[in-house]
Amino acid sequence: LFLKEYEAPKRMPIYLVVDTSASMCVTSQPISKYAWAVKLTGALALAALSRISPVGLVSGGERNFDSHPTLSRVRVFLWLHQLRRYRLDEQTTVGHKLRRLASVLESRALIIVLSDLHDPEAVPALKLLAQEHDCVVLQLQDPAERGRTGGGLFRAEEAETGRAFVATGRSRWLDEELRANELKRDGIDHLVLPIEQPFLPRLRGYLRRRGSLGKGTR
């Protein structure tokens, strides 16, 4: 008789969905939302590997850059190297990628979305995923999105769709309170990260309170 012994990770797989679209790159600050998203992606991926949790990456833009969960640090660093490149005309596909992810996942997973949530299809897709999976949204926010530029009346063009519009420095692009309540109602963890403020201590405390990287992990 032969007894075969082996070790297998029992951690819940983690998928990092990174918004690589144009709106993430346009910024009023020295460090853009996209640059912060790349930094946070690397930190979360390495933290997952330290817990022996396989981590995968999904691009929330037009580029074909999706990877299955892995325990390899080498692959994680290759992802980060590829994410350093960006385009100022790349359209968002966060909602589409989340729906495709929901259709292929066979077991419970932790999905962490790093995005500014400019894609109107993102929240409905997250609601679908949250029915069976643990979902977290880290929403990176530029102060210009809260109407704090004080630039008076101006004409602009939306970076991803090319749609022209007229606004003022006090315009509000999104109803943040309504969105936050909507995500909370559907059991989706949501944390807004204003990039002009030192948000890292708050993010660390948030992840610690929810059980490090996943409230559903054991």
N, C-alpha and C positions, 0 to 999 in steps of 0.2 A: 504494500500500500504506500502511496505517496501523498503527502499532505503539502499542498501548495499554499504558501503564505505571501501576501502582498499588501501594500499600502495604497489606498486610493483617496483622493481628496473628497471630503463630504460637504465642503462649503458650497453655498449657492453661487452659481456663476454670476459675474458682474459684467454688464454691458455699458460702456461709456459712449453716449451719443453726443458728438461734438458738432455744433453748428458752425460750418465753414463758409457760410454765405457772406455776401458783400456787406450787409448791415452790421455784421460783427466787426468789420475792419474799419468802418468809418467812425471816427472818434473825435472828441473835443479834449481828450486827456493825453498825457505823454505815453501812457500804455493803453492800448485799445482793448475792447472786450474780447477780441479774438486772441490777442497775446495772453491775456489772463486765462482764457479758456484752455489754451495749450499748456500753460504752467499747471493749472489745476488738474488737467487730464493726466499729466505725468505723475503728479503727487498722489492722486487717487489710485492710479494703476499700480504704483510701487507699494502703496499701503495695502492694496488687495493682495499682491504677491507675498508680502510679509506675513499675511494671515493664511497663506496657501489657498487663496481663492482665485480660480481662473478668471481672467479678465479679457474682454473683447472690446473692439473699437468699431464704431459705426459713424461714418461721415454724414452730417446733416446738410450736405450741399450737393452740387452736381457731380463732383469727382467720384469715381468708383474706388472707394477706399474703405472697405469693410473687412473685418478680421474676426475669426472665430475665437472664443475664449482660449487663453493660453496661460501657462505658468512660466514662460520664458521671459527673463528680463531683457534679453537681446532683442526680441521682437518688439517689446515695449519701446525701447530706445529707437528702433527703426521707425516705429509709428511717429514718435515725437519729431524725428528728423524730417519725415515727410510732411508733417503738419506745419512745419515752419514756412512752407510756401502757401501763398494765398492769392486770390484774384479779387479785384474790385468790381467785377461784373458777375460773380457767381450767384446764382439764384438758390433760394432755400428749398430743401426737400425734407425737412425735419418730419413733418406729418407723414409723408409718403414712406420714409424709412422706418418710422415707428410702426406703421400699419404692416409693413412687410415683416418686421421683427415679430409682431404679434402672431403672424401666420405661420412662422417657422419654429418658434420656441416650443419644445416638447415638455419641459419641466419648469418649475418655478425659478425665476431669476430676478436679480436686482438690476433695474435700469436707471441709470443716472444721466439726465439730460443737461448739458451745458449750452445754454442758448439765451438769446434776448427775447425769444418767443414772438418774433415778428411774423412767423408763419401762422396764418389763421387756421390751418389744419392740424397744428401741433397739439392743441388742447383736446380736441375730439379724439385724436389718436391715442393720447395719453390715457384718457378715460377708458378706452377699450383695453389697453394693456393693464391698467390698474385692477381690472376684474379678476385677474389671475396672478399678477406679478407685483412685486414691491417697486414702486416708482418714486423717484426723487427728481425734482427740478431745481437746478441752481441757475437762477435767472440773473445774468450779468446786465447791468444797467448803466448807461452813460447819463450824466446829469442833463445833457441836452434833451434827452427823452422825457424829462420831467418839466420842460419849459423853463429852464434856468439860464438860457443863453443871453437873454436881454438884448437881442439883436434887432428888435423892432420888426417891421414887416419885411418879409423876404419871400422870394420864389425859389423853389427847390425841386429836385427830382429824386424819387425813391431809388436807392442804389440797386435793388434786385429786380424790380419790375419795370423801371423806366417811367413810372407814372409821375407826371408833373403836378405840383400843388403849390398853393400860396398859404403861408402861415405866419405866425408871430413868435417872438422869443418866449412868450408865455403859453404857447399852445401845448396841450397834453395829447400825446400820440395814442396812449392806451389808458383804459380805466383799470389801474392796477388793483384797486380794492375789489372790484367786481371779479377780476380774474383770480385773485388770491382766494376769495370765498368759494369760487367755482371749483378750484383745485382741491381745497380742503374738504368740500362736500363730497367729493368723489374719492377721498382717501389717498390723495397724492401729496406727498411732502413737498413743500415749496419754500425756497429761501431766496430772497432778493439780495444781490451783492452789488451795491453801488461802487463803481470802480474808482471814484474819486475819494473814497474813504478807506481806511485800513480795516478791511473786512475779514482778514485771515483769522484773528482770534475768535471772532463770532462764528466763523465756519467750523473751526476746530471744536468749539463748544457744542455746536449743533450736531456734528457727527458723533461726538462722545455721548450726547444725550440720547440719540436714537440707536445706540448700540454699535458704535464705530461705523462700519460701512453698511450695515444692513440690520433692520429690526427683525427680519425673518431668518437671519443666519443663526447657526448653533455651533 
